[in-house]
Amino acid sequence: MPESMSPNPAADEALSAVMSGELWSEFCDQLKATGQEILREEAPGDPLHRAEGWRYLTRLTRIALDMFVECADGDFPSFYRPSHETAKIGADNPDNYYQRAEINGAYDYRITGTRGSVAYLGFIAIAGGYEEEDGNMRSVGALDTHSGLEVDANGNIEIILSRQPHEGNWLPITENTVAVLVRQTYLDRKTERAAELKIERLHRNGAKPAPLDPVTFARQLRSTAAFVKGTATLFADWAEGFKQHPNTLPAADQEYCQKLGGDPNIYYYHGYFNLADDEALVIEADEIPDCDNWNFQLNNYWMESLEYRYVDIHVNKHTAKYRPDGGVRIVVSARDPGCDNWLDTTGHREGTMAFRWIGADRIVDPRCRVVKLSELS
């Protein structure tokens, strides 16, 4: 090999980009280019949606920096929140407390903590991500309270993550596993306690975190920009498709949902609402199957849940008021018609929406119809 030829040209390029400042310029340019997703012709162009779109990109950037920079060390993993009250992705569930930890599929890990009292606690090992070209965040293993998560007499749990089978709670991982995603699902946030969890890599043998590696950081920052672009594009494509069939709730492609990190115990529906000021969307399920939970929620065009901390924008198995026959009717409108299960569109005349059956023994498709507010009682 000629002396002038480097054994690792990719590393040389990354180090050069760090030293020259080109890495930062590239990062800013990629974020700027992603702004075109907010300016799509089919996206709502009113000031509210436009401002929410720019805020959405800042939120995706915050999430991605945690994912790829601040919490990226698989030797020293920690749980962080990849979606929460002020950073939202892909019809985030208002009933969920999401956690994620980055891991390396070459090693074994242990999760310990307390079970808490949330209605549902689930763990998914994932490979891939929205920053990749195919956009898939594949589930390679799952363990949850619905499928037999073991809890000791004191409410403690211990889970081993490994490629080889393990006694007790075992979450299978593969060589290309990059993270573990946790869903804690509340029926009532006011009364239930979240599980308290920590994660550690096994057999670390007293190693300490290494100083920041410039070449690694270049890769992390590029992955951050790619994630923002990939996520914004993916869910803008979804919203564009939903918009073609307004005020309906068709069943989603369940296999595709699993490829994007969906929970295998959840059956998903996604749709689009588009209502005049004097109209309401009525969603009805004529019977409620035996299930861990169900819920319905409203999102903006960018598939961020609306402001659920202070406004009723979703309803679930616990909070819903049921019809005398055991079914449920949900009403979506800009003004309160005085009905049970009314959800506030919070100034949005249009947006996306989602319905989920969680751990249901059978599937009952919800029905939708648009009515005048004056017709409701």
N, C-alpha and C positions, 0 to 999 in steps of 0.2 A: 504494500500500500504506500503510495507517495507520502512523503512527510507532510505535505500541505493539506492532505485529506484528513479531516477529523474523524475519529471513530464514532462520534455522536453528533452529527450536524444539527439534529433537532434541538438538542440541549444547547449547542452553541448559539443557535438562532434565538432561543428563548432568553438566554443570558444577555445577548446583545440587545434584545428588545427591552429588557429590564434596565440595562445601563443607559441606553439612549433616550428612554422615555417613550419609545414607540409603543410599548405595551399599553401604557395609559392612553395614548392617543387612539390606539386601536379599540380599546375598551369603550371609550367615550363615543367613538364613531359608530360602533355596533349598537350601542344603546340608542343613539340618535336615529339610526336607520330603523330600529324596531318601532319607532313612533309612527311609521306608515301603517302599522296594524290598527292604530286608533283612528287613522284617517280613511279607513276603507269606505268605499262608496256605499256599501250596504249597511254600514253601521249608523245608528241614529246620530244626527249632526247637531242636536240641540245643545245648548251650553252645559246642561247637567251631565249628559252622557259624555261629552267631550272632556269636561273636567274630571269626571270619574275615570275616564280612560287614562289620562296622564297620571292621576294618583295611583291607578292600578299598576302602571309600569314602575313607579317608585316602590310600591309594595313588593312586586316580584323581585326587584333588585335587592331589597332588604332580605327577603327569604333566601335568595340565591347566595348572598354573601355569607349567611350563616351556614348554608349547606356545603358550599365549596371552599370557604376560607376559614371561618371562625371555628366550625365544629367538624372539620373534615378529616381529622387524624384518627384513622381506624385503630391505631395502637392505644389511644387514650380517648375512647368514645364518650359522649355524653348526650343525654336527651335534650333536644331543643324543640320548639314548636314551629313546624313548617306552615301552619295555617292557624289563624286565631282572629281575635276581634278586629284587628286593624291590619291584617295581611291575609288575603283570601285567594284561593285557587279552585277553579273547576267545580262550582256549586258546593263549596264547603258546607258541611252539615252543622247548623247552629247547635245541635244537641251533642256534638262531638268535642272532646278535648284531644287534639291531635298531638302526637309526639313522634320524633324521628331521631335515630342515631346512625351515623355513618360507620360502617364496619368494612372489614376486608375478608372476603370469603376464604382466604387461605388459613384463617385462624379460627379458634373456638372462643365463644363468649358466654357470659353468664349475666342474666337479668335477675335481680332480687328486689323485693319490696313488699308492700302491703296491698292486698286486694282492693281495699276500699269498698264502697257500696254502690258504685255505678252499675246500671242495669246490664251493661255489656262491656267486656274488656277483650280486645283482640290484637294479635300480633301477626304481622306479615313480613316475611323476608322478601326483599325486592332486588331485582337486577335491572339495569338500564335506567333511563330517565328522560325527561322532556327535552334535555339539552342535546340528546342524540338525534341522528338523522331520521330514524324511524319513529321517534317520540314515544317509544314504549317504555313503561315502567312495570315490568313483568313480576308477578308474584311467583316465587319459587318455593314457598312454604308458608303455612298458616297454623295458628294455634289460638284458641279463644274459649270463652266461657260457654259458648254454644256447643262446642265440640269436645269438651272434657278437660278444660284447664284445671289442674289440681291445686287446691288451696289447703294449707294445714289448719289445725284446730285454732290457731291464733290469728288466722287471716293472712298469713304470709305466703308468698309465692317464690319459687325459684325455677328459672327456665334456662336450659342449656341450648345454645345455638352452635351447631356443628354439622359437618358433612356426614359423620358417622352416627348411627342411631345411638340414643342415650336413654337410660331408664328415667322414669318420671316425666316431667314436662320437657318436651324436646321440640325445638323449632328447627326443621331441616333448612340448611343453607347449601349453596352451591359455590363453586370456585369463583363464579362471576357475580356473587351477591355483593351489593354495595351498601345496603342499609336495612334497618328494621324499622317498620312503621307501626305505631301504636294508635288504635282508636279506642277511646273511652267514651261510651255513649250514655248520656244522662236521660232519664225520664223527667227528672225535676232537679235542676241545678241548685235550687234553694235548700234541698234536704239531703242530697246524696253527696258522698265523699269520694273524691278522685283517688285512684290508686297512686301510691308514691313509689317511683321506680328509679333504679340506677342500673347502669350497665358497665361491665368491665371485660377487657380482653384477658383470657386465661393464659398462663404460662408466659407472662411478660418478663419474668426473671429480673425484676428490679430495674428495668430500663427506664430512662427518663426522656421526656420529650426533647427532640433535637431542635436546634435553632432553625428559624425559617430558611428554607432552601429557595433561592431565587428562581431556579428552573421549575420547581414544584409550584411556586406562587404564580408564575406565568401561566401554567396550565390551569390553575384554579381560577384565575381572573378570566381567562378565556372561556372556561366552562360556565362561569357566572353569566357572562354576556349571552352565551349560547342558550342557557336555560331561560333567560328572560325572553329572548326571541322565540324559542321553541314553544314555551308555555303560552305566550300571547297569541301566537299564530294558531296553535292547536285549538284553543277555546274560542277564538274568533271564528274559526272554521265551523265549530260546533254551533255557535249562535246563528251564524248565517244559515245553516241547514235547518235549525229549529224555526227560524223566522218564516220559512216557506209554508209552514202549516200552523198558523197562529191559533191559540186558544184550544189546543189539543194536548194530550199527554200520552203519546205513544210509548210503548215499551222500548227501552234502549237495546242496543246489541250487547247482550250480557257478556259474551266472550270478549268483545272489544273493550268493555269496561274493565274486565280483569287484566287485560294487557296494559291498562293505564293506571294500575294500582288499586282498582276497586276491590272491595271486600267480597270474598266468595259467598258469604252468608246474606248478601244484600241483592235484592232484585230492584233494578233502577228504571225510572221513567224520567224523561226530560222533555220540556216543551217551552213554548213561547207565549206570553200574554201580550195582547194589544187591545186596549180598551179605551173607549170614549169616556168623558167625564161622567156621563149618566149611565154607564154600563157596569155590569159586574160579571165576573167569571165564576160559575158555580161548579165545583168539583165534588163528585159523590162516589162513595164506595158503598155498595148495597149490603155488604157484609164484611166483617173484619176477621180474617183468618187468625188462628192461634199463632202468635208471633212474639219475638222478644220486644219488638218495637215497630212502629211505622211513623213516618213523618212526611210533611209536605212543606215546601219553603219557596219563597220568592227571592229572585236574584236580579241584579242589573244585567245589562247587555253583556258585560264582560264576565258573567257567570260568577260574580262575587255575591254572596248572601247579603241581603239588605240589612240595615242596622237593627240586629236582633237584641242588642243590650237594652234598648229603651222602647222599642216598638214591637208590636205583635206582627211579625212577618212570617212566622212558621207555627205549625201545630203538630203535636205528636200523640201517641197512644195515651199518654197520661194526661195531657192538658186539654184534649178534645172533649167537647160535649156531644153526646151521641143521640141519634134519633131513637124514638121509642122502639123501632124494629131492630135496633142494634147496628144499623148503618151509620154513616157519617156524612155530613154536608159541610163543605168549606166554601166560604165566600171571599172573593178577591175583588177589591174595588178601591177607588181613591177616597171615597167617603164612607163613613160608618152607616150601614143601612139598619143597624139595630138587630143584627142576626148573630146567632151563635157562630163561633169559629170564623169571625171576620178577620181578614188579613189586610194590612194597610200597604198600599203600593208606594208609599212615602214619596209622592211627587213624580213617580215614573208612570208614564202612560203605556210604556212597553218594557219588556225585559224577559228574562228566562225564568224557568221554574223547574222544580224537581220533586218527585215523589219516590219514597223508598218503602219496600217491605223488608224488614230485618229479621232473619231467622224464621220466616213464615212457613207453615206446613203446607200451604198451597197459595196460588196467586189469584188475586181478584183484581181485574183491571179497573181503574177509576174511570168515571165518565165525566165529560166536560160539556158545558153549554153556556152561552152568553145570554144574559137577560138584562132588561132595563132595571135600574135601581128601584123604580117605582113598583115593580112587580114583586119585590122581595118583602117578606114579613118575618 
